Amino acid sequence: MAVPKKRTSMSKKRIRKSIWKKKGYLAALKAFSLAKSVSTGHSKSFFVRQTSNKALD
């Protein structure tokens, strides 16, 4: 016979939520750091083709 499961405590729920948020924060931090390094040209993992600005002058 099926028995209902016990309710998850608030503290456990908060711990899981904070872990989930922290993962997102770290992913965003890493992406922002990579974007900064690509835009400044200091990236070692991405090769960005430089475009000539002579056409715009």
mmCIF entry with sequence, helices, sheets and N, C-alpha, C, O atoms, coordinates in Angstrom:
data_MODEL
# 
_entry.id   MODEL 
# 
_entity.id                         1 
_entity.type                       polymer 
_entity.pdbx_number_of_molecules   1 
# 
_entity_poly.entity_id                      1 
_entity_poly.type                           'polypeptide(L)' 
_entity_poly.nstd_linkage                   no 
_entity_poly.nstd_monomer                   no 
_entity_poly.pdbx_seq_one_letter_code       MAVPKKRTSMSKKRIRKSIWKKKGYLAALKAFSLAKSVSTGHSKSFFVRQTSNKALD 
_entity_poly.pdbx_seq_one_letter_code_can   MAVPKKRTSMSKKRIRKSIWKKKGYLAALKAFSLAKSVSTGHSKSFFVRQTSNKALD 
_entity_poly.pdbx_strand_id                 A 
# 
loop_
_entity_poly_seq.entity_id 
_entity_poly_seq.num 
_entity_poly_seq.mon_id 
_entity_poly_seq.hetero 
1 1  MET n 
1 2  ALA n 
1 3  VAL n 
1 4  PRO n 
1 5  LYS n 
1 6  LYS n 
1 7  ARG n 
1 8  THR n 
1 9  SER n 
1 10 MET n 
1 11 SER n 
1 12 LYS n 
1 13 LYS n 
1 14 ARG n 
1 15 ILE n 
1 16 ARG n 
1 17 LYS n 
1 18 SER n 
1 19 ILE n 
1 20 TRP n 
1 21 LYS n 
1 22 LYS n 
1 23 LYS n 
1 24 GLY n 
1 25 TYR n 
1 26 LEU n 
1 27 ALA n 
1 28 ALA n 
1 29 LEU n 
1 30 LYS n 
1 31 ALA n 
1 32 PHE n 
1 33 SER n 
1 34 LEU n 
1 35 ALA n 
1 36 LYS n 
1 37 SER n 
1 38 VAL n 
1 39 SER n 
1 40 THR n 
1 41 GLY n 
1 42 HIS n 
1 43 SER n 
1 44 LYS n 
1 45 SER n 
1 46 PHE n 
1 47 PHE n 
1 48 VAL n 
1 49 ARG n 
1 50 GLN n 
1 51 THR n 
1 52 SER n 
1 53 ASN n 
1 54 LYS n 
1 55 ALA n 
1 56 LEU n 
1 57 ASP n 
# 
_struct_asym.id          A 
_struct_asym.entity_id   1 
# 
_struct_conf.conf_type_id            HELX_P 
_struct_conf.id                      HELX_P1 
_struct_conf.pdbx_PDB_helix_id       AA1 
_struct_conf.beg_label_comp_id       MET 
_struct_conf.beg_label_asym_id       A 
_struct_conf.beg_label_seq_id        10 
_struct_conf.pdbx_beg_PDB_ins_code   ? 
_struct_conf.end_label_comp_id       THR 
_struct_conf.end_label_asym_id       A 
_struct_conf.end_label_seq_id        40 
_struct_conf.pdbx_end_PDB_ins_code   ? 
_struct_conf.beg_auth_comp_id        MET 
_struct_conf.beg_auth_asym_id        A 
_struct_conf.beg_auth_seq_id         10 
_struct_conf.end_auth_comp_id        THR 
_struct_conf.end_auth_asym_id        A 
_struct_conf.end_auth_seq_id         40 
_struct_conf.pdbx_PDB_helix_class    1 
_struct_conf.details                 ? 
_struct_conf.pdbx_PDB_helix_length   31 
# 
_struct_conf_type.id          HELX_P 
_struct_conf_type.criteria    ? 
_struct_conf_type.reference   ? 
# 
loop_
_atom_site.group_PDB 
_atom_site.id 
_atom_site.type_symbol 
_atom_site.label_atom_id 
_atom_site.label_alt_id 
_atom_site.label_comp_id 
_atom_site.label_asym_id 
_atom_site.label_entity_id 
_atom_site.label_seq_id 
_atom_site.pdbx_PDB_ins_code 
_atom_site.Cartn_x 
_atom_site.Cartn_y 
_atom_site.Cartn_z 
_atom_site.occupancy 
_atom_site.B_iso_or_equiv 
_atom_site.pdbx_formal_charge 
_atom_site.auth_seq_id 
_atom_site.auth_comp_id 
_atom_site.auth_asym_id 
_atom_site.auth_atom_id 
_atom_site.pdbx_PDB_model_num 
ATOM 1   N N  . MET A 1 1  ? 0.835  -1.184 0.000   1.00 0.00 ? 1  MET A N  1 
ATOM 2   C CA . MET A 1 1  ? 0.000  0.000  0.000   1.00 0.00 ? 1  MET A CA 1 
ATOM 3   C C  . MET A 1 1  ? 0.881  1.248  0.000   1.00 0.00 ? 1  MET A C  1 
ATOM 4   O O  . MET A 1 1  ? 1.884  1.299  0.711   1.00 0.00 ? 1  MET A O  1 
ATOM 5   N N  . ALA A 1 2  ? 0.512  2.251  -0.791  1.00 0.00 ? 2  ALA A N  1 
ATOM 6   C CA . ALA A 1 2  ? 1.297  3.487  -0.908  1.00 0.00 ? 2  ALA A CA 1 
ATOM 7   C C  . ALA A 1 2  ? 1.151  4.337  0.346   1.00 0.00 ? 2  ALA A C  1 
ATOM 8   O O  . ALA A 1 2  ? 0.056  4.520  0.878   1.00 0.00 ? 2  ALA A O  1 
ATOM 9   N N  . VAL A 1 3  ? 2.278  4.843  0.796   1.00 0.00 ? 3  VAL A N  1 
ATOM 10  C CA . VAL A 1 3  ? 2.294  5.690  1.994   1.00 0.00 ? 3  VAL A CA 1 
ATOM 11  C C  . VAL A 1 3  ? 2.848  7.058  1.599   1.00 0.00 ? 3  VAL A C  1 
ATOM 12  O O  . VAL A 1 3  ? 3.857  7.127  0.898   1.00 0.00 ? 3  VAL A O  1 
ATOM 13  N N  . PRO A 1 4  ? 2.211  8.148  2.034   1.00 0.00 ? 4  PRO A N  1 
ATOM 14  C CA . PRO A 1 4  ? 2.724  9.477  1.694   1.00 0.00 ? 4  PRO A CA 1 
ATOM 15  C C  . PRO A 1 4  ? 4.109  9.716  2.306   1.00 0.00 ? 4  PRO A C  1 
ATOM 16  O O  . PRO A 1 4  ? 4.403  9.261  3.411   1.00 0.00 ? 4  PRO A O  1 
ATOM 17  N N  . LYS A 1 5  ? 4.949  10.440 1.563   1.00 0.00 ? 5  LYS A N  1 
ATOM 18  C CA . LYS A 1 5  ? 6.296  10.734 2.052   1.00 0.00 ? 5  LYS A CA 1 
ATOM 19  C C  . LYS A 1 5  ? 6.244  11.856 3.070   1.00 0.00 ? 5  LYS A C  1 
ATOM 20  O O  . LYS A 1 5  ? 5.301  12.646 3.103   1.00 0.00 ? 5  LYS A O  1 
ATOM 21  N N  . LYS A 1 6  ? 7.284  11.911 3.907   1.00 0.00 ? 6  LYS A N  1 
ATOM 22  C CA . LYS A 1 6  ? 7.353  12.975 4.906   1.00 0.00 ? 6  LYS A CA 1 
ATOM 23  C C  . LYS A 1 6  ? 7.711  14.289 4.225   1.00 0.00 ? 6  LYS A C  1 
ATOM 24  O O  . LYS A 1 6  ? 8.333  14.307 3.163   1.00 0.00 ? 6  LYS A O  1 
ATOM 25  N N  . ARG A 1 7  ? 7.317  15.359 4.839   1.00 0.00 ? 7  ARG A N  1 
ATOM 26  C CA . ARG A 1 7  ? 7.568  16.681 4.289   1.00 0.00 ? 7  ARG A CA 1 
ATOM 27  C C  . ARG A 1 7  ? 9.027  17.065 4.489   1.00 0.00 ? 7  ARG A C  1 
ATOM 28  O O  . ARG A 1 7  ? 9.611  16.775 5.533   1.00 0.00 ? 7  ARG A O  1 
ATOM 29  N N  . THR A 1 8  ? 9.630  17.730 3.470   1.00 0.00 ? 8  THR A N  1 
ATOM 30  C CA . THR A 1 8  ? 11.013 18.202 3.566   1.00 0.00 ? 8  THR A CA 1 
ATOM 31  C C  . THR A 1 8  ? 11.056 19.415 4.486   1.00 0.00 ? 8  THR A C  1 
ATOM 32  O O  . THR A 1 8  ? 10.226 20.316 4.371   1.00 0.00 ? 8  THR A O  1 
ATOM 33  N N  . SER A 1 9  ? 12.012 19.436 5.388   1.00 0.00 ? 9  SER A N  1 
ATOM 34  C CA . SER A 1 9  ? 12.108 20.537 6.338   1.00 0.00 ? 9  SER A CA 1 
ATOM 35  C C  . SER A 1 9  ? 12.535 21.825 5.638   1.00 0.00 ? 9  SER A C  1 
ATOM 36  O O  . SER A 1 9  ? 13.143 21.792 4.567   1.00 0.00 ? 9  SER A O  1 
ATOM 37  N N  . MET A 1 10 ? 12.211 22.951 6.253   1.00 0.00 ? 10 MET A N  1 
ATOM 38  C CA . MET A 1 10 ? 12.552 24.258 5.677   1.00 0.00 ? 10 MET A CA 1 
ATOM 39  C C  . MET A 1 10 ? 14.056 24.433 5.571   1.00 0.00 ? 10 MET A C  1 
ATOM 40  O O  . MET A 1 10 ? 14.543 25.012 4.600   1.00 0.00 ? 10 MET A O  1 
ATOM 41  N N  . SER A 1 11 ? 14.798 23.944 6.551   1.00 0.00 ? 11 SER A N  1 
ATOM 42  C CA . SER A 1 11 ? 16.256 24.131 6.518   1.00 0.00 ? 11 SER A CA 1 
ATOM 43  C C  . SER A 1 11 ? 16.875 23.362 5.346   1.00 0.00 ? 11 SER A C  1 
ATOM 44  O O  . SER A 1 11 ? 17.778 23.863 4.677   1.00 0.00 ? 11 SER A O  1 
ATOM 45  N N  . LYS A 1 12 ? 16.386 22.148 5.106   1.00 0.00 ? 12 LYS A N  1 
ATOM 46  C CA . LYS A 1 12 ? 16.891 21.358 3.982   1.00 0.00 ? 12 LYS A CA 1 
ATOM 47  C C  . LYS A 1 12 ? 16.552 22.040 2.664   1.00 0.00 ? 12 LYS A C  1 
ATOM 48  O O  . LYS A 1 12 ? 17.359 22.071 1.735   1.00 0.00 ? 12 LYS A O  1 
ATOM 49  N N  . LYS A 1 13 ? 15.335 22.589 2.601   1.00 0.00 ? 13 LYS A N  1 
ATOM 50  C CA . LYS A 1 13 ? 14.897 23.275 1.392   1.00 0.00 ? 13 LYS A CA 1 
ATOM 51  C C  . LYS A 1 13 ? 15.767 24.502 1.130   1.00 0.00 ? 13 LYS A C  1 
ATOM 52  O O  . LYS A 1 13 ? 16.146 24.770 -0.011  1.00 0.00 ? 13 LYS A O  1 
ATOM 53  N N  . ARG A 1 14 ? 16.083 25.251 2.200   1.00 0.00 ? 14 ARG A N  1 
ATOM 54  C CA . ARG A 1 14 ? 16.930 26.445 2.057   1.00 0.00 ? 14 ARG A CA 1 
ATOM 55  C C  . ARG A 1 14 ? 18.350 26.084 1.633   1.00 0.00 ? 14 ARG A C  1 
ATOM 56  O O  . ARG A 1 14 ? 18.958 26.776 0.817   1.00 0.00 ? 14 ARG A O  1 
ATOM 57  N N  . ILE A 1 15 ? 18.875 24.989 2.197   1.00 0.00 ? 15 ILE A N  1 
ATOM 58  C CA . ILE A 1 15 ? 20.228 24.534 1.844   1.00 0.00 ? 15 ILE A CA 1 
ATOM 59  C C  . ILE A 1 15 ? 20.283 24.185 0.359   1.00 0.00 ? 15 ILE A C  1 
ATOM 60  O O  . ILE A 1 15 ? 21.202 24.600 -0.347  1.00 0.00 ? 15 ILE A O  1 
ATOM 61  N N  . ARG A 1 16 ? 19.300 23.423 -0.110  1.00 0.00 ? 16 ARG A N  1 
ATOM 62  C CA . ARG A 1 16 ? 19.270 23.026 -1.523  1.00 0.00 ? 16 ARG A CA 1 
ATOM 63  C C  . ARG A 1 16 ? 19.127 24.240 -2.431  1.00 0.00 ? 16 ARG A C  1 
ATOM 64  O O  . ARG A 1 16 ? 19.757 24.312 -3.486  1.00 0.00 ? 16 ARG A O  1 
ATOM 65  N N  . LYS A 1 17 ? 18.300 25.188 -2.019  1.00 0.00 ? 17 LYS A N  1 
ATOM 66  C CA . LYS A 1 17 ? 18.076 26.391 -2.822  1.00 0.00 ? 17 LYS A CA 1 
ATOM 67  C C  . LYS A 1 17 ? 19.344 27.232 -2.895  1.00 0.00 ? 17 LYS A C  1 
ATOM 68  O O  . LYS A 1 17 ? 19.669 27.778 -3.949  1.00 0.00 ? 17 LYS A O  1 
ATOM 69  N N  . SER A 1 18 ? 20.064 27.339 -1.773  1.00 0.00 ? 18 SER A N  1 
ATOM 70  C CA . SER A 1 18 ? 21.293 28.138 -1.759  1.00 0.00 ? 18 SER A CA 1 
ATOM 71  C C  . SER A 1 18 ? 22.371 27.495 -2.623  1.00 0.00 ? 18 SER A C  1 
ATOM 72  O O  . SER A 1 18 ? 23.142 28.199 -3.276  1.00 0.00 ? 18 SER A O  1 
ATOM 73  N N  . ILE A 1 19 ? 22.434 26.167 -2.634  1.00 0.00 ? 19 ILE A N  1 
ATOM 74  C CA . ILE A 1 19 ? 23.394 25.458 -3.492  1.00 0.00 ? 19 ILE A CA 1 
ATOM 75  C C  . ILE A 1 19 ? 23.057 25.725 -4.955  1.00 0.00 ? 19 ILE A C  1 
ATOM 76  O O  . ILE A 1 19 ? 23.947 25.981 -5.766  1.00 0.00 ? 19 ILE A O  1 
ATOM 77  N N  . TRP A 1 20 ? 21.764 25.663 -5.291  1.00 0.00 ? 20 TRP A N  1 
ATOM 78  C CA . TRP A 1 20 ? 21.305 25.896 -6.654  1.00 0.00 ? 20 TRP A CA 1 
ATOM 79  C C  . TRP A 1 20 ? 21.636 27.319 -7.102  1.00 0.00 ? 20 TRP A C  1 
ATOM 80  O O  . TRP A 1 20 ? 22.070 27.534 -8.234  1.00 0.00 ? 20 TRP A O  1 
ATOM 81  N N  . LYS A 1 21 ? 21.428 28.297 -6.201  1.00 0.00 ? 21 LYS A N  1 
ATOM 82  C CA . LYS A 1 21 ? 21.734 29.692 -6.526  1.00 0.00 ? 21 LYS A CA 1 
ATOM 83  C C  . LYS A 1 21 ? 23.235 29.912 -6.675  1.00 0.00 ? 21 LYS A C  1 
ATOM 84  O O  . LYS A 1 21 ? 23.676 30.654 -7.553  1.00 0.00 ? 21 LYS A O  1 
ATOM 85  N N  . LYS A 1 22 ? 24.019 29.263 -5.811  1.00 0.00 ? 22 LYS A N  1 
ATOM 86  C CA . LYS A 1 22 ? 25.468 29.429 -5.858  1.00 0.00 ? 22 LYS A CA 1 
ATOM 87  C C  . LYS A 1 22 ? 26.039 28.884 -7.164  1.00 0.00 ? 22 LYS A C  1 
ATOM 88  O O  . LYS A 1 22 ? 26.967 29.466 -7.725  1.00 0.00 ? 22 LYS A O  1 
ATOM 89  N N  . LYS A 1 23 ? 25.490 27.772 -7.650  1.00 0.00 ? 23 LYS A N  1 
ATOM 90  C CA . LYS A 1 23 ? 25.939 27.215 -8.930  1.00 0.00 ? 23 LYS A CA 1 
ATOM 91  C C  . LYS A 1 23 ? 25.702 28.215 -10.058 1.00 0.00 ? 23 LYS A C  1 
ATOM 92  O O  . LYS A 1 23 ? 26.565 28.406 -10.915 1.00 0.00 ? 23 LYS A O  1 
ATOM 93  N N  . GLY A 1 24 ? 24.553 28.839 -10.057 1.00 0.00 ? 24 GLY A N  1 
ATOM 94  C CA . GLY A 1 24 ? 24.231 29.839 -11.072 1.00 0.00 ? 24 GLY A CA 1 
ATOM 95  C C  . GLY A 1 24 ? 25.135 31.050 -10.977 1.00 0.00 ? 24 GLY A C  1 
ATOM 96  O O  . GLY A 1 24 ? 25.581 31.583 -11.993 1.00 0.00 ? 24 GLY A O  1 
ATOM 97  N N  . TYR A 1 25 ? 25.405 31.486 -9.750  1.00 0.00 ? 25 TYR A N  1 
ATOM 98  C CA . TYR A 1 25 ? 26.279 32.647 -9.529  1.00 0.00 ? 25 TYR A CA 1 
ATOM 99  C C  . TYR A 1 25 ? 27.690 32.357 -10.033 1.00 0.00 ? 25 TYR A C  1 
ATOM 100 O O  . TYR A 1 25 ? 28.297 33.206 -10.686 1.00 0.00 ? 25 TYR A O  1 
ATOM 101 N N  . LEU A 1 26 ? 28.217 31.173 -9.740  1.00 0.00 ? 26 LEU A N  1 
ATOM 102 C CA . LEU A 1 26 ? 29.567 30.828 -10.174 1.00 0.00 ? 26 LEU A CA 1 
ATOM 103 C C  . LEU A 1 26 ? 29.652 30.705 -11.693 1.00 0.00 ? 26 LEU A C  1 
ATOM 104 O O  . LEU A 1 26 ? 30.655 31.090 -12.292 1.00 0.00 ? 26 LEU A O  1 
ATOM 105 N N  . ALA A 1 27 ? 28.600 30.169 -12.318 1.00 0.00 ? 27 ALA A N  1 
ATOM 106 C CA . ALA A 1 27 ? 28.571 30.060 -13.778 1.00 0.00 ? 27 ALA A CA 1 
ATOM 107 C C  . ALA A 1 27 ? 28.550 31.451 -14.415 1.00 0.00 ? 27 ALA A C  1 
ATOM 108 O O  . ALA A 1 27 ? 29.230 31.689 -15.413 1.00 0.00 ? 27 ALA A O  1 
ATOM 109 N N  . ALA A 1 28 ? 27.774 32.364 -13.840 1.00 0.00 ? 28 ALA A N  1 
ATOM 110 C CA . ALA A 1 28 ? 27.705 33.729 -14.358 1.00 0.00 ? 28 ALA A CA 1 
ATOM 111 C C  . ALA A 1 28 ? 29.043 34.447 -14.184 1.00 0.00 ? 28 ALA A C  1 
ATOM 112 O O  . ALA A 1 28 ? 29.476 35.185 -15.069 1.00 0.00 ? 28 ALA A O  1 
ATOM 113 N N  . LEU A 1 29 ? 29.693 34.229 -13.045 1.00 0.00 ? 29 LEU A N  1 
ATOM 114 C CA . LEU A 1 29 ? 30.987 34.836 -12.771 1.00 0.00 ? 29 LEU A CA 1 
ATOM 115 C C  . LEU A 1 29 ? 32.031 34.365 -13.773 1.00 0.00 ? 29 LEU A C  1 
ATOM 116 O O  . LEU A 1 29 ? 32.830 35.156 -14.275 1.00 0.00 ? 29 LEU A O  1 
ATOM 117 N N  . LYS A 1 30 ? 32.014 33.068 -14.057 1.00 0.00 ? 30 LYS A N  1 
ATOM 118 C CA . LYS A 1 30 ? 32.958 32.489 -15.009 1.00 0.00 ? 30 LYS A CA 1 
ATOM 119 C C  . LYS A 1 30 ? 32.708 33.036 -16.417 1.00 0.00 ? 30 LYS A C  1 
ATOM 120 O O  . LYS A 1 30 ? 33.650 33.370 -17.136 1.00 0.00 ? 30 LYS A O  1 
ATOM 121 N N  . ALA A 1 31 ? 31.439 33.124 -16.801 1.00 0.00 ? 31 ALA A N  1 
ATOM 122 C CA . ALA A 1 31 ? 31.092 33.642 -18.128 1.00 0.00 ? 31 ALA A CA 1 
ATOM 123 C C  . ALA A 1 31 ? 31.503 35.103 -18.268 1.00 0.00 ? 31 ALA A C  1 
ATOM 124 O O  . ALA A 1 31 ? 32.006 35.508 -19.315 1.00 0.00 ? 31 ALA A O  1 
ATOM 125 N N  . PHE A 1 32 ? 31.293 35.892 -17.222 1.00 0.00 ? 32 PHE A N  1 
ATOM 126 C CA . PHE A 1 32 ? 31.658 37.308 -17.255 1.00 0.00 ? 32 PHE A CA 1 
ATOM 127 C C  . PHE A 1 32 ? 33.168 37.476 -17.342 1.00 0.00 ? 32 PHE A C  1 
ATOM 128 O O  . PHE A 1 32 ? 33.664 38.338 -18.067 1.00 0.00 ? 32 PHE A O  1 
ATOM 129 N N  . SER A 1 33 ? 33.889 36.654 -16.605 1.00 0.00 ? 33 SER A N  1 
ATOM 130 C CA . SER A 1 33 ? 35.345 36.703 -16.630 1.00 0.00 ? 33 SER A CA 1 
ATOM 131 C C  . SER A 1 33 ? 35.869 36.354 -18.021 1.00 0.00 ? 33 SER A C  1 
ATOM 132 O O  . SER A 1 33 ? 36.792 36.999 -18.520 1.00 0.00 ? 33 SER A O  1 
ATOM 133 N N  . LEU A 1 34 ? 35.287 35.345 -18.640 1.00 0.00 ? 34 LEU A N  1 
ATOM 134 C CA . LEU A 1 34 ? 35.688 34.940 -19.988 1.00 0.00 ? 34 LEU A CA 1 
ATOM 135 C C  . LEU A 1 34 ? 35.379 36.054 -20.985 1.00 0.00 ? 34 LEU A C  1 
ATOM 136 O O  . LEU A 1 34 ? 36.189 36.337 -21.868 1.00 0.00 ? 34 LEU A O  1 
ATOM 137 N N  . ALA A 1 35 ? 34.220 36.682 -20.850 1.00 0.00 ? 35 ALA A N  1 
ATOM 138 C CA . ALA A 1 35 ? 33.839 37.774 -21.746 1.00 0.00 ? 35 ALA A CA 1 
ATOM 139 C C  . ALA A 1 35 ? 34.806 38.940 -21.615 1.00 0.00 ? 35 ALA A C  1 
ATOM 140 O O  . ALA A 1 35 ? 35.177 39.559 -22.612 1.00 0.00 ? 35 ALA A O  1 
ATOM 141 N N  . LYS A 1 36 ? 35.218 39.243 -20.380 1.00 0.00 ? 36 LYS A N  1 
ATOM 142 C CA . LYS A 1 36 ? 36.182 40.328 -20.174 1.00 0.00 ? 36 LYS A CA 1 
ATOM 143 C C  . LYS A 1 36 ? 37.510 40.012 -20.835 1.00 0.00 ? 36 LYS A C  1 
ATOM 144 O O  . LYS A 1 36 ? 38.098 40.877 -21.484 1.00 0.00 ? 36 LYS A O  1 
ATOM 145 N N  . SER A 1 37 ? 37.995 38.776 -20.682 1.00 0.00 ? 37 SER A N  1 
ATOM 146 C CA . SER A 1 37 ? 39.290 38.416 -21.249 1.00 0.00 ? 37 SER A CA 1 
ATOM 147 C C  . SER A 1 37 ? 39.239 38.396 -22.775 1.00 0.00 ? 37 SER A C  1 
ATOM 148 O O  . SER A 1 37 ? 40.217 38.756 -23.430 1.00 0.00 ? 37 SER A O  1 
ATOM 149 N N  . VAL A 1 38 ? 38.110 37.981 -23.344 1.00 0.00 ? 38 VAL A N  1 
ATOM 150 C CA . VAL A 1 38 ? 37.972 37.983 -24.805 1.00 0.00 ? 38 VAL A CA 1 
ATOM 151 C C  . VAL A 1 38 ? 37.940 39.417 -25.318 1.00 0.00 ? 38 VAL A C  1 
ATOM 152 O O  . VAL A 1 38 ? 38.562 39.727 -26.334 1.00 0.00 ? 38 VAL A O  1 
ATOM 153 N N  . SER A 1 39 ? 37.220 40.295 -24.623 1.00 0.00 ? 39 SER A N  1 
ATOM 154 C CA . SER A 1 39 ? 37.092 41.678 -25.095 1.00 0.00 ? 39 SER A CA 1 
ATOM 155 C C  . SER A 1 39 ? 38.406 42.447 -24.980 1.00 0.00 ? 39 SER A C  1 
ATOM 156 O O  . SER A 1 39 ? 38.664 43.344 -25.783 1.00 0.00 ? 39 SER A O  1 
ATOM 157 N N  . THR A 1 40 ? 39.236 42.113 -24.002 1.00 0.00 ? 40 THR A N  1 
ATOM 158 C CA . THR A 1 40 ? 40.521 42.810 -23.860 1.00 0.00 ? 40 THR A CA 1 
ATOM 159 C C  . THR A 1 40 ? 41.605 42.165 -24.702 1.00 0.00 ? 40 THR A C  1 
ATOM 160 O O  . THR A 1 40 ? 42.659 42.764 -24.920 1.00 0.00 ? 40 THR A O  1 
ATOM 161 N N  . GLY A 1 41 ? 41.363 40.953 -25.177 1.00 0.00 ? 41 GLY A N  1 
ATOM 162 C CA . GLY A 1 41 ? 42.344 40.271 -26.010 1.00 0.00 ? 41 GLY A CA 1 
ATOM 163 C C  . GLY A 1 41 ? 43.332 39.430 -25.233 1.00 0.00 ? 41 GLY A C  1 
ATOM 164 O O  . GLY A 1 41 ? 44.320 38.967 -25.802 1.00 0.00 ? 41 GLY A O  1 
ATOM 165 N N  . HIS A 1 42 ? 43.095 39.217 -23.946 1.00 0.00 ? 42 HIS A N  1 
ATOM 166 C CA . HIS A 1 42 ? 44.003 38.427 -23.108 1.00 0.00 ? 42 HIS A CA 1 
ATOM 167 C C  . HIS A 1 42 ? 43.595 36.966 -22.989 1.00 0.00 ? 42 HIS A C  1 
ATOM 168 O O  . HIS A 1 42 ? 44.182 36.209 -22.216 1.00 0.00 ? 42 HIS A O  1 
ATOM 169 N N  . SER A 1 43 ? 42.592 36.577 -23.755 1.00 0.00 ? 43 SER A N  1 
ATOM 170 C CA . SER A 1 43 ? 42.096 35.208 -23.647 1.00 0.00 ? 43 SER A CA 1 
ATOM 171 C C  . SER A 1 43 ? 43.088 34.221 -24.240 1.00 0.00 ? 43 SER A C  1 
ATOM 172 O O  . SER A 1 43 ? 43.661 34.461 -25.303 1.00 0.00 ? 43 SER A O  1 
ATOM 173 N N  . LYS A 1 44 ? 43.286 33.103 -23.540 1.00 0.00 ? 44 LYS A N  1 
ATOM 174 C CA . LYS A 1 44 ? 44.165 32.055 -24.033 1.00 0.00 ? 44 LYS A CA 1 
ATOM 175 C C  . LYS A 1 44 ? 43.371 30.864 -24.563 1.00 0.00 ? 44 LYS A C  1 
ATOM 176 O O  . LYS A 1 44 ? 43.938 29.966 -25.186 1.00 0.00 ? 44 LYS A O  1 
ATOM 177 N N  . SER A 1 45 ? 42.064 30.853 -24.318 1.00 0.00 ? 45 SER A N  1 
ATOM 178 C CA . SER A 1 45 ? 41.251 29.724 -24.748 1.00 0.00 ? 45 SER A CA 1 
ATOM 179 C C  . SER A 1 45 ? 40.408 30.043 -25.979 1.00 0.00 ? 45 SER A C  1 
ATOM 180 O O  . SER A 1 45 ? 39.858 29.134 -26.600 1.00 0.00 ? 45 SER A O  1 
ATOM 181 N N  . PHE A 1 46 ? 40.299 31.338 -26.345 1.00 0.00 ? 46 PHE A N  1 
ATOM 182 C CA . PHE A 1 46 ? 39.515 31.744 -27.506 1.00 0.00 ? 46 PHE A CA 1 
ATOM 183 C C  . PHE A 1 46 ? 40.387 32.555 -28.446 1.00 0.00 ? 46 PHE A C  1 
ATOM 184 O O  . PHE A 1 46 ? 41.188 33.385 -28.016 1.00 0.00 ? 46 PHE A O  1 
ATOM 185 N N  . PHE A 1 47 ? 40.219 32.302 -29.732 1.00 0.00 ? 47 PHE A N  1 
ATOM 186 C CA . PHE A 1 47 ? 40.905 33.094 -30.735 1.00 0.00 ? 47 PHE A CA 1 
ATOM 187 C C  . PHE A 1 47 ? 39.854 33.936 -31.434 1.00 0.00 ? 47 PHE A C  1 
ATOM 188 O O  . PHE A 1 47 ? 38.974 33.402 -32.110 1.00 0.00 ? 47 PHE A O  1 
ATOM 189 N N  . VAL A 1 48 ? 39.940 35.235 -31.276 1.00 0.00 ? 48 VAL A N  1 
ATOM 190 C CA . VAL A 1 48 ? 38.963 36.135 -31.868 1.00 0.00 ? 48 VAL A CA 1 
ATOM 191 C C  . VAL A 1 48 ? 39.608 36.807 -33.063 1.00 0.00 ? 48 VAL A C  1 
ATOM 192 O O  . VAL A 1 48 ? 40.690 37.385 -32.961 1.00 0.00 ? 48 VAL A O  1 
ATOM 193 N N  . ARG A 1 49 ? 38.933 36.724 -34.192 1.00 0.00 ? 49 ARG A N  1 
ATOM 194 C CA . ARG A 1 49 ? 39.457 37.343 -35.400 1.00 0.00 ? 49 ARG A CA 1 
ATOM 195 C C  . ARG A 1 49 ? 39.327 38.858 -35.284 1.00 0.00 ? 49 ARG A C  1 
ATOM 196 O O  . ARG A 1 49 ? 38.236 39.374 -35.041 1.00 0.00 ? 49 ARG A O  1 
ATOM 197 N N  . GLN A 1 50 ? 40.426 39.560 -35.454 1.00 0.00 ? 50 GLN A N  1 
ATOM 198 C CA . GLN A 1 50 ? 40.407 41.007 -35.375 1.00 0.00 ? 50 GLN A CA 1 
ATOM 199 C C  . GLN A 1 50 ? 39.878 41.587 -36.682 1.00 0.00 ? 50 GLN A C  1 
ATOM 200 O O  . GLN A 1 50 ? 40.316 41.204 -37.766 1.00 0.00 ? 50 GLN A O  1 
ATOM 201 N N  . THR A 1 51 ? 38.934 42.513 -36.567 1.00 0.00 ? 51 THR A N  1 
ATOM 202 C CA . THR A 1 51 ? 38.371 43.144 -37.750 1.00 0.00 ? 51 THR A CA 1 
ATOM 203 C C  . THR A 1 51 ? 39.020 44.503 -37.942 1.00 0.00 ? 51 THR A C  1 
ATOM 204 O O  . THR A 1 51 ? 39.391 45.175 -36.979 1.00 0.00 ? 51 THR A O  1 
ATOM 205 N N  . SER A 1 52 ? 39.146 44.887 -39.176 1.00 0.00 ? 52 SER A N  1 
ATOM 206 C CA . SER A 1 52 ? 39.755 46.164 -39.501 1.00 0.00 ? 52 SER A CA 1 
ATOM 207 C C  . SER A 1 52 ? 38.721 47.269 -39.372 1.00 0.00 ? 52 SER A C  1 
ATOM 208 O O  . SER A 1 52 ? 37.585 47.109 -39.818 1.00 0.00 ? 52 SER A O  1 
ATOM 209 N N  . ASN A 1 53 ? 39.101 48.389 -38.768 1.00 0.00 ? 53 ASN A N  1 
ATOM 210 C CA . ASN A 1 53 ? 38.200 49.526 -38.612 1.00 0.00 ? 53 ASN A CA 1 
ATOM 211 C C  . ASN A 1 53 ? 38.426 50.567 -39.703 1.00 0.00 ? 53 ASN A C  1 
ATOM 212 O O  . ASN A 1 53 ? 37.888 51.671 -39.612 1.00 0.00 ? 53 ASN A O  1 
ATOM 213 N N  . LYS A 1 54 ? 39.213 50.243 -40.740 1.00 0.00 ? 54 LYS A N  1 
ATOM 214 C CA . LYS A 1 54 ? 39.480 51.197 -41.809 1.00 0.00 ? 54 LYS A CA 1 
ATOM 215 C C  . LYS A 1 54 ? 38.237 51.536 -42.591 1.00 0.00 ? 54 LYS A C  1 
ATOM 216 O O  . LYS A 1 54 ? 38.110 52.655 -43.087 1.00 0.00 ? 54 LYS A O  1 
ATOM 217 N N  . ALA A 1 55 ? 37.318 50.600 -42.716 1.00 0.00 ? 55 ALA A N  1 
ATOM 218 C CA . ALA A 1 55 ? 36.084 50.841 -43.458 1.00 0.00 ? 55 ALA A CA 1 
ATOM 219 C C  . ALA A 1 55 ? 35.197 51.839 -42.722 1.00 0.00 ? 55 ALA A C  1 
ATOM 220 O O  . ALA A 1 55 ? 34.404 52.538 -43.354 1.00 0.00 ? 55 ALA A O  1 
ATOM 221 N N  . LEU A 1 56 ? 35.316 51.917 -41.410 1.00 0.00 ? 56 LEU A N  1 
ATOM 222 C CA . LEU A 1 56 ? 34.471 52.817 -40.627 1.00 0.00 ? 56 LEU A CA 1 
ATOM 223 C C  . LEU A 1 56 ? 35.034 54.217 -40.585 1.00 0.00 ? 56 LEU A C  1 
ATOM 224 O O  . LEU A 1 56 ? 34.288 55.165 -40.339 1.00 0.00 ? 56 LEU A O  1 
ATOM 225 N N  . ASP A 1 57 ? 36.326 54.382 -40.817 1.00 0.00 ? 57 ASP A N  1 
ATOM 226 C CA . ASP A 1 57 ? 36.957 55.721 -40.740 1.00 0.00 ? 57 ASP A CA 1 
ATOM 227 C C  . ASP A 1 57 ? 36.639 56.583 -41.919 1.00 0.00 ? 57 ASP A C  1 
ATOM 228 O O  . ASP A 1 57 ? 37.095 57.724 -41.990 1.00 0.00 ? 57 ASP A O  1 
# 
